[in-house]
Amino acid sequence: MATSAPQRPPIMIPSSKYKLGSGQCSSKQQSQLPTLVPQENRQQSMIVKRRELMLGLSMVPAIAMEPLPSVAREVLVGSYLPPSTSDPSFVLFKASAKDTPALRAGNVQPYQFILPPTWKQTRVANILSGNYCQPKCAEPWVEVKFEDEKQGKLQVVASPLIRLTNKPNASIEDIGNPEKLIASLGPFVTGNTYDPDELLETKVEKRGDLTYYNYVLETPFALTGSHNLAKATAKGNTVVLFVVSANDKQWQASQKILKAMLDSFEV
């Protein structure tokens, strides 16, 4: 019985609607080409991708309009802040709407303080900055932070007034005495817990229409440092708390500087 010769598979010659490139292919080369996509399908796919890209780009302005957390400058503050008129050995920081989400939202009134020119502003983590809850935050947030490795740390904390009293536009006296206020805000001074035994001294100070509560704390277990000085006042719908902190070594060298910084704070 004669065996028939094996049949060769047919050579598939692409039609003109398939894109083969700029050169010409022989029939044998064409039979070895991988499966090709029709040119009109390729064009449709490119159109879809372009539409997806344009849709993504159209969303950029909306994202860019969202409030941003404060942007810290990792350089010496003396390189961009003006000297203090009261003491040229310090520079003056005046908070404005460009500095924090709460200031941009009008939820905190501008504040100011002096600090040494060798300090640097540090970044506030987005989750702590109040960026996503303005202007109706339920918990305190960190406004700005500065530090110097040899002298200590500084932070401004803001707390919604509603967290401390039900009276709108209350003064700090309406909230209570200095001991009552620090009992509520103490953990934001120390970074962890607050013990009333850590409070060494309080002072009530009047400046213009506002009353300020001043605190001296010795906090051996605080994350911020074993020595903390704090100053608080209420204005509008927030309580603003200014804190300077130092460990034992920093405190020995810079306690006079930290006290001068505390005294300068005002809203």
C-alpha positions as CSV (number, residue, x, y, z in Angstrom):
1,M,0.0,0.0,0.0
2,A,1.5,3.3,-1.1
3,T,1.7,6.0,1.5
4,S,0.8,9.5,0.5
5,A,3.3,12.3,1.0
6,P,2.6,14.4,4.1
7,Q,0.7,17.5,3.2
8,R,2.4,20.8,4.0
9,P,0.3,23.4,5.9
10,P,-1.0,26.1,3.8
11,I,0.9,29.4,3.7
12,M,-1.2,32.2,5.2
13,I,-0.6,35.4,3.2
14,P,-1.9,38.4,5.1
15,S,-4.3,40.7,3.4
16,S,-3.6,44.3,2.8
17,K,-5.4,45.4,6.0
18,Y,-2.6,43.8,8.1
19,K,0.4,46.0,8.9
20,L,3.6,44.2,7.9
21,G,6.1,47.0,8.4
22,S,8.1,49.0,5.9
23,G,9.8,46.0,4.2
24,Q,8.4,43.2,2.0
25,C,8.2,39.6,3.3
26,S,8.4,36.5,1.2
27,S,5.7,33.9,1.4
28,K,7.8,31.7,3.6
29,Q,8.6,34.6,5.9
30,Q,5.0,35.5,6.1
31,S,4.1,32.0,7.1
32,Q,6.4,32.2,10.1
33,L,5.1,35.6,11.3
34,P,3.2,35.6,14.7
35,T,-0.5,36.3,14.7
36,L,-1.0,39.9,13.7
37,V,-3.5,42.4,14.9
38,P,-5.6,44.1,12.2
39,Q,-4.5,47.7,11.7
40,E,-7.9,49.2,12.4
41,N,-8.0,47.3,15.7
42,R,-4.6,48.6,16.6
43,Q,-5.8,52.1,15.8
44,Q,-8.9,51.6,18.0
45,S,-6.7,50.4,20.9
46,M,-4.5,53.5,20.6
47,I,-7.5,55.7,20.6
48,V,-8.8,54.0,23.8
49,K,-5.4,54.4,25.5
50,R,-5.3,58.1,24.5
51,R,-8.8,58.6,26.0
52,E,-7.7,56.9,29.2
53,L,-4.6,59.1,29.4
54,M,-6.6,62.3,28.8
55,L,-9.2,61.2,31.5
56,G,-6.3,60.8,34.0
57,L,-4.8,64.1,33.1
58,S,-8.2,65.8,33.5
59,M,-8.3,64.7,37.1
60,V,-5.0,66.4,38.0
61,P,-6.3,69.9,38.6
62,A,-8.9,68.6,41.1
63,I,-6.3,66.7,43.0
64,A,-3.9,69.7,43.0
65,M,-6.7,71.9,44.6
66,E,-6.8,69.7,47.7
67,P,-5.3,71.4,50.8
68,L,-1.7,70.3,51.4
69,P,0.0,69.7,54.7
70,S,2.6,72.2,55.9
71,V,5.8,72.2,53.8
72,A,8.9,72.3,56.1
73,R,12.1,73.8,55.0
74,E,15.0,71.6,55.9
75,V,17.4,74.5,56.3
76,L,18.4,76.9,59.1
77,V,15.5,79.3,59.8
78,G,18.1,82.1,60.0
79,S,18.5,81.8,56.2
80,Y,14.9,82.9,55.5
81,L,13.3,84.4,58.6
82,P,13.8,88.0,59.6
83,P,15.6,89.0,62.8
84,S,13.4,89.7,65.8
85,T,13.1,93.5,66.5
86,S,13.0,92.8,70.2
87,D,16.2,90.6,70.2
88,P,18.3,90.4,67.0
89,S,19.9,87.2,68.2
90,F,16.6,85.5,67.4
91,V,14.5,85.3,64.3
92,L,10.7,85.9,64.1
93,F,8.3,83.2,62.7
94,K,4.9,84.6,61.8
95,A,2.4,81.9,60.7
96,S,0.3,82.7,57.7
97,A,-2.2,80.9,55.5
98,K,0.6,79.2,53.4
99,D,2.0,77.4,56.4
100,T,-0.7,75.0,57.6
101,P,-4.0,73.5,56.5
102,A,-5.8,75.0,59.5
103,L,-4.5,78.5,58.7
104,R,-5.6,78.1,55.1
105,A,-9.1,77.0,56.3
106,G,-9.3,79.9,58.7
107,N,-9.6,77.5,61.6
108,V,-6.7,78.9,63.5
109,Q,-5.7,82.6,63.9
110,P,-2.2,83.6,62.9
111,Y,0.4,83.2,65.7
112,Q,4.0,84.2,66.1
113,F,7.1,83.5,68.2
114,I,10.9,83.9,68.1
115,L,13.5,81.1,67.9
116,P,17.3,80.9,67.4
117,P,18.5,81.2,63.7
118,T,20.2,77.7,64.1
119,W,16.9,75.8,64.4
120,K,15.3,74.0,61.5
121,Q,11.6,73.4,60.7
122,T,10.7,69.8,60.5
123,R,7.9,68.0,58.6
124,V,4.6,67.3,60.3
125,A,3.3,63.9,59.4
126,N,0.1,64.2,57.2
127,I,-1.9,62.2,59.7
128,L,-1.0,64.7,62.5
129,S,-1.4,67.9,60.5
130,G,-5.2,67.9,60.4
131,N,-5.0,68.1,56.6
132,Y,-8.0,65.7,56.0
133,C,-10.4,67.1,58.7
134,Q,-10.3,70.8,58.2
135,P,-12.2,72.8,59.1
136,K,-14.1,70.5,61.4
137,C,-11.5,68.4,63.2
138,A,-12.6,66.5,66.3
139,E,-9.2,66.0,67.8
140,P,-6.1,68.2,68.3
141,W,-3.5,68.4,65.5
142,V,0.1,69.7,65.1
143,E,0.5,73.0,63.3
144,V,4.3,73.4,63.0
145,K,7.5,71.8,64.4
146,F,11.0,73.1,64.8
147,E,14.1,71.6,66.4
148,D,17.8,72.0,67.2
149,E,19.8,68.9,68.2
150,K,21.7,70.9,70.8
151,Q,18.9,73.0,72.2
152,G,15.6,71.2,72.0
153,K,12.3,71.0,70.1
154,L,9.3,73.2,69.5
155,Q,5.7,72.5,68.4
156,V,2.4,74.3,68.1
157,V,-0.7,72.2,68.8
158,A,-4.2,73.3,68.0
159,S,-7.3,71.8,69.7
160,P,-10.9,72.3,68.6
161,L,-12.7,74.3,71.2
162,I,-15.7,72.0,71.1
163,R,-13.5,69.2,72.5
164,L,-13.0,71.3,75.7
165,T,-16.2,73.2,76.2
166,N,-19.7,73.5,74.6
167,K,-19.6,77.3,74.7
168,P,-18.9,78.8,71.3
169,N,-16.0,81.3,71.0
170,A,-15.2,80.7,74.6
171,S,-12.2,82.3,76.3
172,I,-9.6,80.2,78.0
173,E,-11.1,81.1,81.4
174,D,-14.5,79.7,80.2
175,I,-12.8,76.3,79.8
176,G,-11.5,76.3,83.3
177,N,-8.4,77.0,85.4
178,P,-4.8,76.2,84.2
179,E,-4.8,72.8,85.9
180,K,-8.1,71.7,84.2
181,L,-6.8,72.7,80.8
182,I,-3.4,71.0,81.1
183,A,-5.2,67.8,82.3
184,S,-6.9,67.7,78.9
185,L,-4.0,68.8,76.7
186,G,-1.1,67.3,78.7
187,P,-0.7,64.2,76.5
188,F,-0.1,66.6,73.5
189,V,2.7,68.3,75.5
190,T,4.5,65.1,76.5
191,G,3.7,63.0,73.4
192,N,2.3,60.1,75.5
193,T,0.8,60.5,79.0
194,Y,0.3,63.2,81.6
195,D,0.6,62.9,85.3
196,P,-0.6,65.9,87.5
197,D,2.5,65.4,89.6
198,E,4.6,66.4,86.6
199,L,3.2,70.0,86.8
200,L,5.7,72.2,88.7
201,E,4.4,75.7,88.0
202,T,1.5,77.6,86.4
203,K,1.1,81.3,85.6
204,V,-1.8,83.3,84.2
205,E,-0.8,86.1,81.8
206,K,-2.9,88.8,80.2
207,R,-2.0,90.2,76.8
208,G,-4.5,92.5,75.1
209,D,-7.8,90.8,74.9
210,L,-6.4,87.3,75.5
211,T,-5.4,85.3,78.6
212,Y,-2.5,82.9,78.4
213,Y,-1.9,79.9,80.7
214,N,1.9,79.2,81.2
215,Y,3.2,75.8,82.4
216,V,6.5,74.4,83.6
217,L,6.6,70.6,83.6
218,E,9.2,68.0,84.6
219,T,8.3,64.9,82.6
220,P,10.8,62.1,83.0
221,F,8.8,59.7,80.9
222,A,7.7,62.0,78.1
223,L,8.5,61.3,74.5
224,T,9.2,65.0,73.9
225,G,11.8,65.3,76.6
226,S,12.2,65.4,80.3
227,H,11.6,69.2,80.5
228,N,8.6,70.9,78.9
229,L,7.4,74.5,78.9
230,A,4.0,75.2,77.5
231,K,1.7,78.2,76.9
232,A,-1.9,78.1,75.8
233,T,-4.7,80.5,74.8
234,A,-8.1,80.3,73.2
235,K,-9.2,82.4,70.2
236,G,-12.1,81.8,67.8
237,N,-13.0,78.1,67.8
238,T,-9.6,76.7,68.8
239,V,-7.2,76.5,71.7
240,V,-3.6,77.0,70.5
241,L,-0.8,75.4,72.6
242,F,2.9,76.3,72.2
243,V,5.4,73.8,73.6
244,V,9.2,73.8,73.9
245,S,10.9,70.6,75.1
246,A,14.4,69.4,76.0
247,N,16.3,66.5,77.4
248,D,18.5,66.9,80.5
249,K,21.6,67.8,78.5
250,Q,19.8,70.3,76.3
251,W,18.0,71.9,79.2
252,Q,21.3,72.7,81.0
253,A,22.6,74.5,78.0
254,S,19.4,76.2,76.6
255,Q,16.8,76.7,79.3
256,K,17.1,80.5,79.1
257,I,16.6,80.3,75.3
258,L,13.6,78.1,75.6
259,K,12.0,80.4,78.2
260,A,12.6,83.4,75.9
261,M,10.9,81.5,73.0
262,L,7.9,80.6,75.3
263,D,7.5,84.2,76.5
264,S,7.4,85.5,72.9
265,F,4.5,83.3,71.7
266,E,1.3,85.1,71.0
267,V,-1.8,84.7,68.9
